[in-house]
Amino acid sequence: MAEENPPPLKHFLTCSVCTEILTDPVSLGCHHSFCSSCLQDFWAQAENKNCPVCKRKSSKDIVVNFSIKELAESYAGRQRSGPSDEAQVVCTEPSQRSDPSDEAQVVCPEPSKRSAPSDEAQVVCTEHLKDIKWFCKDEQRAVCNVCEFPHHQGHTLVPLEEQVQELKQQLRPDLTALQARRRRHQELEETYEAMVPHLKVQRVKTERRIRAEFEQLHRFLREEEEARVKALREEEEQKRKRILLEKKTLQEQIRSLSEGLSAVEADLQKDGLSFLSASTRSRTSARALLSGSDPQLLPGALLDEAKHLGNLAHRVWEKMGQRTTFSPVILDPNTAARSLSLSDDLTSVRRMDVTQKVPNNPERFTRYADVLGSEGFSSGEHCWEVEVGDLPIWRIGVAKESVERKGERTATPANGIWGLFYDSGKYTPGGNSKTLALKRTPERIRVQLDHDGGEVSFYDPEDMTLIYTHQHTFTDNIYPWFGVGPAGEARTRDVRVCGVSSRTKPCK
């Protein structure tokens, strides 16, 4: 099949804006050329710097292309001299010349029409796209059969399609990696999206619990206030009545004394035999009134302010402490598996038949029905007791902070869990298949952690019988750890954290 005739030289030297021979030509990155003034006017009207032909945005400052300018001026001069002069302009690229017999010898685009080499593989000829079938490995770019093939003698040339398939094959692992990374980002996005409504649920639930706790405290304080004010008023009433009674007695005594005093004064006004007959009676009456002790003010007649006010806040606080309970371990709901439900006071946990809709945050156990305490221990001795009742399956103990929470793992010391397991009547230590022999089935287990001594021990708190002791040199923060199985027909539904029984030896 014969090749198509290349466009005449005038086609390459004509401005696409004014359709005249280029004047002070400038070339853009896309290799299209225009008159400098035409391009400036076009950009001013379009209010952008896009190529008028291909619309590609230009980001470089434009400068006059002197090679094209010289060629355009030469062509314009020859055109004015005569049409036959056109054939005298010859392309300097031998490989791009057409057959010598052709009248117009310029058949390839001038060098400015080809893009410059770059680090990326690219098609470099815009005039013979259908003839670009080869790729140069040395220069990492496509090669035009018409314009450039002879210049790549000695280079490694491969079919363009072969190179395309090779590059696609190289790109596929990146595509797979990008898809996997996007999935991870999308999963995180979904988790964050789930966290927003869960935050509100947590806030509402926690606020409700806070208000309920403070309402109990307020009610206790109001009741205590009323009781103490009542006691104060009762004391005032008792002492007021006592004072009024004493006052009444004094008034009666004063009246008797006044009457006796008036009689004596009247007898003293008498003379002679009248006085003599009355003096004995007056003396006897006066001495009767003078008999007995003088009246004294009653002690303790005033209110005992010190009794009502002394250490008031401290005494109320002590009394409040007697009415509240302290748990040595508070469960962390952010670590609880979806199948677990925690009590409002965060001291007990039970296994649910349905899973809760909670975010898959990093702290949460997702594969196993576990939950951690909210506070870890890095030193010292700590102990707590756990009510397990008649639950058929439970696991209690301690775990290191970095314990695996998402994937597959066994609850063993090697994996950072030191526990006591109970399953259908059998007690086993974590990671050990041997069955532990107990004299009885306790409904409460005492856990004692000696972080510095490297021991975790389990006791029957009824008589402090040792069940089992794990020994390990702890280097991480250690957290209380709980696992709960289905309750089945058991009367006990929850595993509950308790303080140490008063009848057992307390922790040091």
C-alpha positions in Angstrom: 0.0 0.0 0.0 1.5 3.4 -1.0 2.2 6.0 1.6 0.1 9.1 1.8 1.7 12.3 0.6 3.0 14.4 3.4 1.5 17.8 3.9 3.3 20.7 2.1 5.8 22.9 4.0 3.3 25.7 4.2 1.1 23.6 6.5 3.8 23.6 9.1 4.6 27.4 8.7 1.0 28.6 8.9 -0.4 30.1 12.2 -3.6 28.3 13.2 -5.0 31.6 14.6 -4.5 34.1 11.8 -4.0 31.4 9.0 -1.0 33.5 7.7 2.7 32.6 7.5 4.2 32.7 11.1 5.5 36.0 12.3 7.9 35.9 15.3 6.7 32.3 15.8 6.6 30.8 19.3 6.2 27.0 20.1 4.3 25.5 23.0 5.1 22.3 24.9 2.7 20.5 22.7 4.9 21.5 19.7 2.2 23.7 18.0 3.5 27.0 16.8 1.7 30.4 16.5 2.5 34.0 15.8 3.6 35.6 19.1 1.0 38.4 18.9 -1.8 36.0 17.7 -1.2 33.7 20.7 -1.1 36.6 23.2 -4.4 38.0 21.8 -6.0 34.5 21.9 -4.9 33.9 25.5 -6.3 37.4 26.5 -9.7 36.6 25.0 -9.8 33.0 26.4 -8.6 34.1 29.8 -6.4 31.0 30.0 -3.1 29.7 28.6 -4.3 26.7 26.6 -3.1 25.7 23.2 -5.6 27.0 20.6 -5.3 23.7 18.7 -5.1 20.9 21.3 -6.3 22.9 24.3 -3.3 21.6 26.4 -2.4 24.0 29.2 1.0 25.8 28.8 3.0 26.4 31.9 6.2 27.7 30.4 7.1 31.2 29.3 7.0 31.5 25.6 10.0 32.6 23.5 10.5 33.1 19.8 11.5 29.9 18.0 14.3 31.3 15.8 14.6 28.1 13.8 11.0 28.2 12.7 11.3 32.0 12.3 14.2 31.7 9.9 12.4 28.9 8.0 9.2 31.0 7.8 11.0 34.1 6.7 12.9 32.1 4.0 9.7 30.5 2.9 7.8 33.8 2.7 10.7 35.4 0.7 10.7 32.5 -1.8 6.9 32.6 -2.1 7.1 36.2 -3.0 9.8 35.4 -5.6 7.9 32.5 -7.2 6.0 29.3 -6.4 8.9 27.2 -7.8 11.1 28.2 -4.9 9.1 26.1 -2.4 10.7 22.9 -3.7 14.3 24.3 -2.8 13.7 24.1 1.0 15.0 20.6 2.0 14.6 18.9 5.3 17.9 18.4 7.1 16.8 14.9 8.4 17.8 12.5 5.6 15.7 9.7 7.0 12.6 11.8 6.6 13.0 12.7 2.9 10.6 11.2 0.4 11.6 9.8 -2.9 14.1 12.2 -4.7 11.7 12.4 -7.6 9.1 14.1 -5.5 8.9 17.8 -6.3 8.4 18.9 -2.7 11.4 17.4 -0.8 10.3 18.5 2.7 8.2 15.5 3.8 8.9 15.3 7.6 7.9 17.7 10.3 10.7 20.0 11.4 12.5 19.1 14.5 10.4 21.4 16.6 7.4 19.3 15.8 8.9 16.3 17.7 8.9 16.2 21.5 12.1 16.1 23.4 13.3 12.9 25.0 12.3 12.4 28.7 12.7 9.8 31.4 9.2 8.4 30.6 8.4 6.2 27.6 6.5 8.3 25.1 5.4 8.6 21.5 7.7 11.1 19.9 6.3 11.6 16.5 2.9 13.2 16.0 2.9 13.0 12.2 3.4 9.3 11.7 1.4 7.8 14.6 0.3 4.8 12.6 3.9 3.9 11.8 5.1 3.9 15.4 5.5 0.1 16.0 8.9 -0.1 17.9 10.3 0.8 21.3 13.9 1.6 22.1 15.0 0.0 25.3 18.1 2.2 25.4 16.3 5.6 25.3 13.1 4.2 26.8 10.8 5.8 24.2 8.8 4.8 21.2 10.4 5.1 17.7 8.8 6.3 14.5 9.6 4.0 11.6 9.6 6.9 9.2 11.5 9.6 11.1 13.8 7.9 13.6 14.3 4.2 13.0 17.7 4.7 11.2 19.0 6.7 14.2 18.6 3.7 16.6 21.0 1.4 14.8 22.7 -0.8 17.5 20.0 0.0 20.1 17.7 -2.7 21.6 14.4 -2.4 19.7 11.4 -4.4 20.6 7.8 -4.3 19.2 5.8 -1.5 20.8 3.0 -3.9 21.8 5.5 -6.3 23.5 6.8 -3.3 25.6 3.2 -2.3 26.4 2.4 -5.7 27.7 5.6 -5.9 29.7 4.9 -2.5 31.3 1.3 -3.6 32.1 2.6 -6.7 33.7 5.0 -4.6 35.8 2.1 -2.3 36.8 -0.3 -5.0 37.9 1.4 -5.7 41.3 1.2 -1.9 42.0 -2.5 -2.0 41.0 -3.1 -4.9 43.4 -1.2 -3.1 46.2 -3.1 0.1 45.6 -6.4 -1.7 45.7 -5.4 -3.4 48.9 -4.3 -0.1 50.4 -7.6 1.6 49.3 -9.5 -1.3 51.0 -7.6 -0.7 54.2 -8.3 3.0 54.0 -12.0 2.3 53.3 -12.2 0.0 56.3 -10.6 2.6 58.5 -13.0 5.2 57.1 -16.0 2.9 58.0 -14.6 2.4 61.5 -14.3 6.1 62.0 -17.8 6.6 60.6 -19.1 4.1 63.1 -17.2 5.8 65.9 -19.1 9.1 65.6 -22.6 7.7 66.5 -21.0 5.3 69.0 -19.4 8.3 70.7 -22.8 9.8 71.2 -24.1 6.5 72.6 -21.2 6.4 75.0 -21.7 10.0 76.0 -25.5 9.6 76.6 -25.0 6.3 78.5 -22.1 7.6 80.6 -23.9 10.9 81.3 -27.0 9.1 82.4 -24.9 7.0 84.8 -23.1 10.0 86.1 -26.3 11.8 86.8 -27.8 8.7 88.5 -24.7 8.4 90.7 -24.7 12.0 91.6 -28.5 11.9 92.2 -27.9 9.2 94.7 -25.1 11.3 96.3 -27.4 14.4 96.2 -30.2 12.4 97.8 -27.9 11.0 100.5 -26.6 14.6 101.1 -30.1 16.0 101.2 -31.2 13.3 103.6 -28.1 13.8 105.7 -28.6 17.5 105.7 -32.2 17.2 106.8 -31.3 14.7 109.5 -28.7 16.9 110.9 -30.8 20.1 110.7 -33.6 18.1 112.4 -31.3 17.0 115.2 -30.2 20.6 115.7 -33.8 21.8 115.9 -34.8 19.0 118.3 -31.9 19.9 120.6 -33.0 23.5 120.4 -36.5 22.6 121.3 -35.5 20.4 124.2 -33.2 23.0 125.7 -35.8 25.7 125.1 -38.4 23.7 127.0 -35.9 23.1 129.8 -35.1 26.8 130.1 -38.7 27.7 130.1 -39.4 25.2 132.9 -36.5 26.5 135.0 -37.7 30.1 134.3 -41.2 29.2 135.5 -39.8 27.6 138.7 -37.8 30.8 139.3 -40.9 33.0 138.8 -42.8 31.0 141.4 -39.9 31.3 143.8 -39.6 35.0 143.1 -43.3 35.4 143.8 -43.0 33.5 147.1 -40.0 35.6 148.1 -41.8 38.8 147.2 -44.8 37.9 149.3 -42.6 36.9 152.3 -40.5 40.1 151.8 -43.7 42.2 151.8 -44.9 40.5 155.0 -41.6 41.1 156.8 -41.5 44.7 155.7 -45.1 45.2 156.9 -44.3 43.7 160.3 -41.3 46.0 160.6 -43.6 49.0 160.4 -45.5 47.9 163.6 -44.7 49.0 167.1 -45.1 47.7 170.6 -47.3 44.7 171.2 -48.3 44.4 167.6 -44.7 43.9 166.5 -44.0 41.5 169.4 -47.0 39.3 168.4 -45.9 39.3 164.7 -42.2 39.0 165.0 -42.1 35.3 165.7 -44.3 34.5 162.7 -42.3 36.8 160.4 -39.0 35.3 161.5 -40.3 31.8 160.9 -41.6 32.7 157.5 -38.5 34.5 156.5 -36.2 31.7 157.6 -38.3 29.2 155.7 -37.9 31.2 152.5 -34.2 31.5 153.1 -33.7 27.8 153.7 -32.3 25.8 150.7 -29.5 26.8 148.3 -29.4 29.7 146.0 -30.5 29.0 142.4 -27.9 28.2 139.7 -28.0 28.4 135.9 -28.3 25.0 134.3 -25.1 23.8 132.5 -25.4 22.9 128.8 -28.4 25.2 128.3 -27.0 26.4 125.0 -26.7 24.4 121.7 -23.7 22.2 121.2 -22.4 23.8 118.0 -19.2 21.8 118.0 -21.2 18.6 118.0 -23.1 19.6 114.9 -20.3 21.4 113.0 -17.1 19.7 114.1 -15.6 17.7 111.1 -19.0 17.8 109.5 -17.8 17.1 106.0 -15.4 14.4 107.1 -18.1 12.6 109.1 -20.5 12.8 106.3 -17.9 11.5 103.9 -17.2 8.6 106.2 -20.8 7.8 106.4 -21.1 8.0 102.7 -18.2 5.6 102.3 -20.1 3.1 104.4 -23.0 3.2 102.0 -20.9 2.9 98.8 -18.9 0.0 97.4 -15.4 0.0 96.0 -14.3 -2.3 93.2 -10.6 -2.9 92.8 -11.1 -3.6 89.1 -13.2 -1.6 86.7 -13.8 -3.2 83.3 -12.9 -1.3 80.1 -15.9 -1.3 77.7 -13.6 -0.2 74.8 -11.8 -3.6 75.0 -15.0 -5.8 75.3 -15.8 -8.1 72.5 -19.1 -7.5 70.6 -20.7 -10.6 72.2 -20.1 -9.2 75.8 -22.3 -6.8 77.7 -21.0 -4.9 80.7 -23.1 -3.6 83.7 -23.7 0.1 84.2 -21.1 0.2 87.0 -18.6 -1.7 84.8 -18.0 -4.4 87.4 -19.7 -7.3 85.8 -19.8 -8.9 82.3 -22.0 -11.5 80.6 -22.1 -13.3 77.3 -24.9 -12.2 74.9 -26.7 -14.2 72.3 -26.4 -11.3 69.8 -23.5 -9.1 69.0 -23.5 -5.4 69.6 -22.8 -2.8 67.0 -19.6 -1.2 68.3 -16.6 0.2 66.4 -13.7 -2.2 65.6 -11.3 0.1 67.5 -7.7 -1.1 68.1 -8.3 -1.9 71.8 -11.2 -4.2 71.3 -11.1 -8.0 71.2 -12.8 -9.2 68.1 -12.1 -12.9 67.8 -12.5 -14.0 71.4 -15.1 -13.1 74.1 -12.6 -11.2 76.3 -12.4 -8.0 78.1 -9.7 -6.2 80.1 -9.7 -4.1 83.2 -9.3 -0.4 82.7 -6.2 0.0 84.8 -2.9 -1.8 84.3 -0.2 -2.5 86.9 3.5 -2.0 86.4 4.6 -2.9 89.9 3.5 -3.9 93.4 0.9 -6.4 94.7 -2.7 -6.3 93.7 -5.6 -8.6 94.3 -9.3 -8.9 93.6 -12.0 -11.5 93.8 -14.3 -12.7 91.0 -17.8 -14.2 91.5 -18.2 -16.9 88.9 -21.2 -18.7 90.5 -22.2 -21.8 88.6 -21.3 -20.5 85.1 -20.2 -23.5 83.0 -17.4 -21.7 81.2 -15.2 -18.8 82.3 -11.6 -17.6 82.1 -10.0 -15.2 84.5 -6.5 -14.0 85.1 -4.1 -11.2 83.7 -2.8 -10.3 80.3 0.0 -8.0 79.1 -1.0 -4.8 77.4 0.3 -5.9 74.0 -1.8 -9.1 73.9 -3.2 -10.0 70.5 -6.8 -8.8 70.3 -7.7 -9.3 66.6 -6.3 -12.5 65.2 -5.9 -16.1 66.1 -4.1 -16.9 69.4 -4.3 -19.2 72.3 -4.7 -17.9 75.9 -1.2 -19.0 77.0 1.7 -17.4 78.9 3.6 -17.5 75.7 1.0 -15.2 74.2 0.9 -12.9 77.2 -2.1 -14.4 79.2 -1.8 -16.0 82.6 -5.2 -17.4 83.6 -7.3 -20.0 85.2 -9.9 -21.8 83.0 -13.1 -23.5 84.0 -15.0 -25.6 81.4 -17.8 -28.0 82.3 -16.4 -28.9 85.7 -12.7 -29.0 84.8 -10.1 -26.5 86.0 -7.0 -26.0 83.9 -4.2 -23.3 83.9 -3.9 -21.5 80.6 -1.6 -23.2 78.1 -1.5 -26.3 80.2 -3.7 -29.3 79.4 -3.4 -30.9 82.9 -6.6 -30.8 85.0 -6.3 -29.2 88.5 -7.8 -31.1 91.4 -10.0 -29.0 93.8 -11.7 -30.2 97.0 -14.8 -28.2 96.1 -16.2 -26.0 93.4 -15.8 -22.4 94.6 -18.3 -19.7 93.5 -15.7 -17.1 94.0 -12.0 -17.0 92.9 -9.3 -14.7 94.3 -6.7 -13.4 91.9 -3.4 -12.2 93.4 -0.8 -10.5 91.3 2.7 -9.9 92.5 4.2 -7.9 89.7 7.6 -7.4 91.2 7.8 -11.1 92.4 6.7 -12.4 89.0 3.7 -14.4 90.2 0.0 -14.7 89.5 -1.9 -16.9 92.0 -5.5 -18.2 92.2 -7.1 -19.0 95.5 -10.4 -20.3 96.9 -11.2 -17.4 99.2 -13.3 -19.5 101.5 -10.3 -21.0 103.1 -7.4 -19.5 101.0 -6.6 -22.8 99.4 -4.1 -22.2 96.6 -5.4 -23.4 93.2 -2.5 -22.6 90.9 0.4 -20.1 90.5 1.9 -18.8 87.3 5.5 -17.6 87.5 6.9 -15.1 85.0 9.2 -12.1 84.9 6.8 -9.3 84.0 8.1 -6.4 81.9 4.9 -5.0 80.4 1.9 -3.4 82.0 -0.3 -6.2 83.3 -4.1 -5.9 83.1 -6.9 -8.0 84.7 -8.4 -10.3 82.0 -11.8 -12.0 81.8 -13.4 -14.3 79.3 -17.1 -15.5 79.5 -18.8 -18.4 77.9 -22.5 -19.0 77.3 -24.5 -19.3 80.6 -26.8 -22.0 79.3 -29.1 -23.2 82.1 -26.9 -21.8 84.9 -28.5 -19.5 87.4 -25.5 -17.2 87.3 -25.4 -15.0 84.2 -22.5 -12.6 85.0 -18.9 -12.7 86.1 -18.6 -10.0 88.7 -15.5 -8.3 90.2 -15.6 -8.0 94.0 -13.5 -6.5 96.7 -11.4 -8.9 98.8 -13.5 -10.7 101.4 -13.1 -9.4 105.0 -12.6 -13.0 106.2 -9.6 -13.5 103.9 -6.1 -12.1 104.2 -5.9 -8.7 102.4 -3.3 -7.8 99.9 -0.2 -6.1 101.2 
